[in-house]
Amino acid sequence: MRGLTRFLTAIGLMVSVGGVLAQRGDLPPVPITEDVTYIVQPRDNLDGIGAYFDIRVDCIRELNDLQISTILQPGLALRLSPECPAYDGTQDVLDPRSDTPGLDGSDGTYVIRPNDTLDTIGQALDVSVEAMIATNQITNNKAIVPGQILVIPADAPKYGVVPALILSPGAEAAMAAGGGAGSVPGTTYVVKAGDTIPSIAESLDISTVVLRVVNGLSLEPNIAVGTELFIPEGASPFGAFPADGELARLTEGVGAGAIEGQTYVIQRNETIDGVGAMFNLDHYCLIERNGIKNVRNVSVGTLLLIPSDCGPYTGFDFVGTPES
C-alpha cells in the first residue's frame, strides 16, 4: 500500500545492514517500488539509510526538510520515495534499483557516482562530452562531484563527436548579413550588469548552445554589458541541447562533424589544412573566407563555412574522406 508506515521495533535481535540498524525481517522490502516510511533506529545515519534503500541522501533530506546539521533522533519517521535518484555515497548498495532516476541517462538525467568522469559517462551513454559540458554549463570538467545531476541532451552527437560551439568570424559575418539568424523570427536582448551567458539563457529559457552559436559567442560565461543578442523564436529550452536540425536551420546547415551542406565543425586533432583536403578545397581560400587570422588558434567546435567557389586542394594531405 502506497505510503504504508513501517514501524520497526527496537525489541529483539538487531542487525546492521548497510549502516541501517533494524530488527531482522522488519525492514521495508528492497528495492522499494512505492513511497514508504522508515522509523529511525538508534545509531542510524542518513548515509547508511540511503545505501540500504539505494536513495540519494540529499533527496532524503529534501523530502523530509532536514538540514545538513540535523542529527537523526530514534523514532523519527522518514519518507522514502522511489522517485529519488540513486544513492551516491561510498557504501556498498546490496540491492540496487534497476529503474532509478538518473541511472543510465534514459530519463534525460544522470547522477554522478564515485570515480565517474565526464569521459567515462560520455562513453557509457554514447553522448558527446562537449555537448554535456555545454548543456550543463560545466566550466571545470575535473570538478564534478558524486551526487551532481547532469542533463543528458537527447539530440546531442554521439561520443567522440564535437558539436558546433562557436562560429568562425566568416560564418558569423555571413549570418549577420542575413544568411542565418537574420532570416529567422525572434527578438533581441541587451546584456545588463550582472548578466552572464548562463543566466541570460536560463531567464529567457533558451538553450545556451543555441544562444552561443547564433550570436557567435565564445565559451566564456561572461559577456560585455550592452551587447545585443538575438533570441531566435522556437529555440530549444534552457538545459537542453539543440533539437535535430535546429542549428542547421539557424546557421545554414550545421553538420556537427558530418560533411553536409555548406558548413563543417572542427573536430579534435583536425586542422584547416586537413579540412581543405577533406573537401578538396584550397585551404588558403578556406582560411580567407572564414576570417581566420591564426590557423593554430582555431578551437575544436568551431563552425566553418565551406565555400563552393574555392579552387582544389594544393597541399600534401590525402584528398577526400576515407569513405571517398
C-alpha positions in Angstrom: 0.0 0.0 0.0 1.4 3.4 -1.0 2.5 5.4 2.0 2.3 2.4 4.3 4.2 3.2 7.5 6.7 0.5 8.5 7.2 0.6 12.3 10.5 -1.1 13.2 10.6 -2.0 16.9 13.8 -1.9 19.0 13.0 -5.2 20.6 14.7 -8.4 19.7 17.8 -9.3 17.6 19.2 -6.2 15.8 21.5 -6.5 12.8 23.4 -3.8 10.9 22.7 -3.8 7.1 24.3 -1.1 5.0 24.7 1.1 8.1 20.9 0.7 9.0 20.3 -0.8 12.4 17.0 -2.6 12.4 15.2 -5.7 13.6 15.8 -8.7 11.3 12.9 -9.0 8.8 11.2 -5.7 9.8 12.9 -3.5 7.1 10.7 -2.5 4.2 11.4 -4.7 1.2 14.1 -3.5 -1.2 14.3 -2.3 -3.8 11.4 0.0 -2.9 8.7 0.5 -5.6 6.4 2.8 -3.7 6.7 5.5 -1.0 7.4 4.0 2.4 8.1 5.5 5.9 11.1 4.4 7.8 11.3 4.9 11.5 14.9 5.9 12.6 16.5 3.4 15.0 19.4 4.1 17.5 22.7 4.7 15.7 21.1 5.1 12.3 22.6 7.7 9.9 21.3 9.1 6.6 24.2 7.7 4.6 23.5 4.1 5.8 19.8 4.5 5.1 20.5 5.9 1.7 22.8 3.0 0.9 20.4 0.3 2.1 17.5 1.7 0.1 19.6 3.0 -2.8 18.4 6.5 -2.4 20.4 9.7 -2.7 21.0 11.2 0.7 20.2 14.8 -0.5 16.8 13.6 -1.7 16.0 12.1 1.7 16.9 15.4 3.3 14.8 17.3 0.8 11.7 15.0 1.2 11.9 15.4 5.0 13.0 19.0 5.3 16.2 18.0 7.0 19.3 20.3 7.3 22.8 19.0 6.8 23.4 19.7 10.5 20.3 17.7 11.6 21.1 14.8 14.0 18.7 11.9 13.5 16.7 11.0 16.6 15.3 7.5 17.2 11.7 7.3 16.4 11.8 10.0 13.6 9.7 9.0 10.6 11.4 9.4 7.3 9.6 9.4 4.0 11.5 7.4 1.3 10.5 7.6 -2.4 11.4 5.6 -5.5 11.3 8.9 -7.4 14.6 9.8 -5.7 17.9 9.4 -7.7 20.2 6.5 -6.8 22.5 6.5 -3.7 25.7 8.4 -4.5 27.9 7.7 -1.4 30.8 5.4 -0.8 29.0 2.5 0.9 28.0 -0.7 -1.0 24.4 -0.9 -2.3 23.3 -4.5 -1.7 20.1 -4.3 -3.7 20.4 -1.5 -6.3 17.2 -0.3 -8.0 17.1 -1.1 -11.7 14.9 1.8 -12.7 16.5 4.6 -10.6 16.1 8.1 -12.0 19.4 9.3 -13.3 20.8 5.7 -13.5 21.6 5.4 -17.2 20.5 8.7 -18.9 17.4 7.2 -20.4 15.2 9.7 -18.5 17.4 12.6 -19.6 19.4 12.8 -16.4 22.4 11.1 -14.9 23.5 11.2 -11.3 27.3 11.3 -11.0 28.8 8.4 -9.0 32.1 8.0 -7.2 35.0 7.6 -9.7 32.9 8.9 -12.6 34.5 11.3 -15.1 32.8 13.1 -18.0 34.7 11.0 -20.4 33.6 7.7 -18.8 30.0 9.0 -18.6 30.1 10.0 -22.3 31.4 6.6 -23.3 28.9 4.7 -21.2 25.9 6.8 -22.5 27.4 7.3 -26.0 27.0 11.1 -25.7 29.4 13.8 -26.8 31.3 15.1 -23.8 31.4 18.6 -25.2 27.6 18.5 -25.6 27.3 17.6 -21.9 29.7 20.3 -20.9 27.8 22.9 -23.0 24.3 21.8 -21.8 25.3 21.7 -18.1 27.4 24.8 -18.2 30.4 23.0 -16.7 33.5 25.2 -16.5 35.9 22.7 -15.0 35.3 19.1 -16.1 37.5 17.9 -13.3 35.3 19.5 -10.6 32.2 17.3 -11.0 31.2 15.6 -7.7 29.2 12.5 -6.8 25.5 13.3 -6.5 25.6 16.0 -9.1 22.8 15.6 -11.6 23.7 16.1 -15.3 21.2 16.8 -18.0 21.8 14.3 -20.8 20.9 16.1 -24.1 18.8 13.6 -26.2 19.7 15.2 -29.5 23.5 15.6 -28.8 26.1 14.0 -31.1 27.5 10.6 -30.2 30.6 10.2 -28.0 33.7 11.4 -29.8 31.9 14.0 -32.0 32.1 17.7 -31.1 29.0 19.8 -31.9 29.1 23.3 -33.1 30.0 25.5 -30.2 31.3 28.8 -31.8 31.3 30.3 -35.2 34.3 31.3 -37.3 34.4 35.1 -38.0 33.4 34.4 -41.6 30.4 32.3 -40.5 29.4 35.0 -38.0 29.7 37.7 -40.7 27.5 35.6 -43.1 24.8 35.2 -40.5 24.9 39.0 -39.7 24.5 39.6 -43.5 21.2 37.7 -43.5 22.3 34.2 -44.2 21.5 32.8 -40.8 19.7 34.4 -37.8 18.6 37.3 -39.9 16.0 35.1 -41.8 14.7 33.6 -38.5 12.0 35.3 -36.5 13.0 36.3 -33.0 13.7 39.1 -30.5 16.7 40.9 -29.2 18.1 41.2 -25.6 20.6 43.8 -24.4 23.0 42.5 -21.8 22.7 44.2 -18.4 25.1 44.5 -15.5 25.4 41.2 -13.6 24.3 39.1 -16.6 26.2 36.0 -17.8 25.5 33.8 -20.7 24.1 31.0 -18.5 21.9 33.4 -16.5 20.5 35.0 -19.7 19.8 31.6 -21.2 18.0 30.5 -18.1 15.9 33.7 -17.7 14.9 33.5 -21.4 14.5 29.7 -21.4 16.8 29.2 -24.4 19.5 26.6 -24.9 22.9 28.0 -24.1 24.3 26.2 -27.1 21.8 27.9 -29.4 22.5 31.3 -27.8 26.2 30.9 -28.3 26.2 29.7 -31.8 23.5 32.1 -33.2 25.3 35.0 -31.6 28.9 33.9 -32.3 29.8 33.9 -28.6 32.9 32.3 -27.0 32.7 29.6 -24.4 33.4 32.2 -21.6 30.4 32.7 -19.3 30.9 36.5 -19.0 29.7 38.9 -21.7 30.0 42.7 -22.0 27.2 45.0 -20.8 25.3 46.5 -23.7 25.9 43.6 -26.1 22.8 43.0 -28.2 21.9 39.3 -28.5 19.5 37.7 -31.0 17.0 35.3 -29.4 15.5 33.0 -32.1 11.9 32.1 -31.9 11.2 28.4 -31.1 14.7 27.6 -29.9 15.3 24.6 -27.6 14.8 25.4 -23.9 17.4 26.1 -21.3 19.2 22.9 -20.2 18.6 21.1 -23.5 20.8 20.6 -26.5 19.5 21.9 -29.8 17.0 19.6 -31.4 18.0 17.7 -34.5 18.3 20.1 -37.4 17.8 23.2 -35.3 21.3 24.6 -35.7 21.1 23.8 -39.4 18.0 25.9 -39.6 19.7 28.8 -37.8 23.1 28.6 -39.3 22.6 27.3 -42.9 23.3 23.6 -42.0 25.4 22.7 -39.0 27.0 19.4 -39.7 28.1 18.6 -36.1 31.1 16.8 -37.5 29.4 15.4 -40.6 30.1 16.7 -44.1 26.8 18.2 -45.2 25.5 21.5 -46.6 27.8 24.5 -46.5 29.4 24.2 -43.1 31.7 21.9 -41.1 32.5 21.7 -37.4 36.2 21.3 -36.4 36.8 18.0 -34.5 39.6 17.0 -32.2 43.1 16.9 -33.9 41.8 18.4 -37.1 43.4 21.3 -38.9 42.3 23.8 -41.5 44.6 22.1 -44.0 43.0 18.8 -43.2 39.5 20.2 -43.7 40.7 21.6 -47.0 41.9 18.2 -48.1 38.7 16.5 -46.9 36.6 18.8 -49.1 39.3 19.1 -51.9 39.3 22.9 -51.3 42.2 25.3 -51.4 42.9 25.7 -47.6 44.1 29.3 -48.1 40.7 30.2 -49.6 39.1 28.4 -46.7 41.1 30.5 -44.2 40.3 33.7 -46.0 36.5 33.1 -46.3 36.3 32.2 -42.6 38.2 35.2 -41.5 40.8 33.2 -39.7 43.8 35.2 -38.5 45.8 32.3 -36.9 45.2 28.7 -38.0 46.7 27.5 -34.8 44.0 29.2 -32.7 41.0 27.6 -34.3 39.1 25.9 -31.5 37.5 22.5 -31.6 33.8 23.0 -32.1 34.3 26.0 -34.5 31.7 26.0 -37.3 33.4 26.8 -40.7 31.9 28.0 -43.9 32.7 25.6 -46.8 32.8 27.8 -49.9 31.7 26.4 -53.2 33.9 28.6 -55.4 37.4 27.8 -53.9 39.9 26.1 -56.1 41.1 22.5 -55.5 43.3 21.5 -52.6 47.0 22.0 -53.3 48.6 20.7 -50.1 50.3 17.5 -49.2 47.4 15.7 -47.4 45.3 13.0 -48.8 42.2 14.4 -50.6 38.8 13.4 -49.6 37.4 11.3 -46.7 38.3 7.7 -46.2 34.9 6.8 -47.5 35.5 8.5 -50.7 
